[in-house]
Amino acid sequence: MKDKNGGLCSSESFSKCLKPAAYAEYEVEQGANSQASKPKEEGRAPEKTITDMDGRTVSISEPLKRVVTAGYGMAPCVMAAFGVGDLIVGTGGSLSSTAGKEYTPTFVLPVIKALPDLGRGADLNIEAAVALNPDIIILEKDCAGQGSASAAYVKLIERFSLFNNSIPFVVLNNPACFEKPSPDTVYKEITIMGELFDKQVRAREIIDLLKEEVALVADRTKDIEPDNRPSVLFMGLLAGTDYGKGKLAVSVPDYDCGTIFPEITNIKNINTGKTRELMSSEQLLTLDPDVIILLCYPGGYEVDILYNSEDYDALQKMRAVVEKNVFTTGRFEASRHMAGLEFPIEMLIEAKAVYPERFQDIKVGEQLTKHYKALYSLNDTQVKMLKEAMALDWMDKDGF
């Protein structure tokens, strides 16, 4: 069955998220300040406190009925996995970068496509968010590959504080906000959200699943010596795009979107710097890595594009292309899944691409199927459609 927005909703767990009453029509008034000062219902005293990832103590009135998620796709996906996605009345990030295409948040919660898009990352429209009169705003901070992002979030949180007496907000920090990124910070995000929605048991189940998936990678890569690590280029294709400024591709360093946990994957990134680098064909041919992993960039992210497109003729002499050692993480990066629930699968794709002999018994496509079913209760048809939307169906086709 499909909802009016075209998203599959036949799974039993989707029944709540499709109730139209939860998404009655509303307008975002320009007089946001008057809305922000509107008192909450009398008699709703704070019933619990939450300590967020900025160390702030936040008083929460229950029950939570109206939630705004701000940042990227983590919070909507966790709420979908909790079965409380119908509480979202506005969101940012997970909608801002979709450009009419499907992503995990919009697939598992198709009704959010009809909700107000509140802006991406630190560019959140606070007044519009407050005008929705939410019971809480969940802000996901993300600092990957954005340079001045941390400072921008500081300013955003300062502005949030102006409304804190009327609208509580909780800050979550994704792994890229830490000097040494760790999956533990993802588990902390899920734990806090479990406390928010009284879903502590489900939060523990999700964390246990993610830890098991991370261990599947870590146990097989932990003993690889530096001298035995192939060179890997994490590359975004840019031919014919404004982003490229005449360059064919971009090289992505460690601790960026798709490279957040190099200590676990033990992958030798050919970009040893701290910034993304636009690169010409000559520069790429000089690098000549052993393996190429394509990330989601405007010039395309399908392996066939690099193998066959005339736009990338000059790169088809690279050793990794000639030897068919090019792989893709699909649309994970575009929807910031580095900070979301699918990060262990992204790591597994990269690790198997670089160390195939250590993962001969692992079919990543099958692991992704198990992952989607365990988190979102998707059926086989829905899993197939989500893989296609995320450009990850190649793994089943190739037996990867």
Secondary structure, DSSP 8 states (H G I E B T S, - for coil): -B-TTS-B--SGGGTTTT-GGGG------S-HHHHHTS---TT----EEEE-TTS-EEEE-SS---EEEESSSHHHHHHHHHT-GGGEEEE-STTTTTTT---HHHHHSGGGGGS-B--SGGG--HHHHHHT--SEEEEEE--TT-SSHHHHHHHHHHHHHTTTTTS-EEEEE-GGGSSS--HHHHHHHHHHHHHHTT-HHHHHHHHHHHHHHHHHHHHHHTT--GGG--EEEEEEE-TT-TTTTT-SEEE--TTSSS-S-HHHH--EES--SSS-EEE-HHHHHHH--SEEEE---TT---HHHHHH-GGGGGGTTSHHHHTT-EEE-TTTTTTTGGGSTTHHHHHHHHHHHH-GGGGTT--HHHHHHHHHHHHH---HHHHHHHHHHTT-THHHHHT-
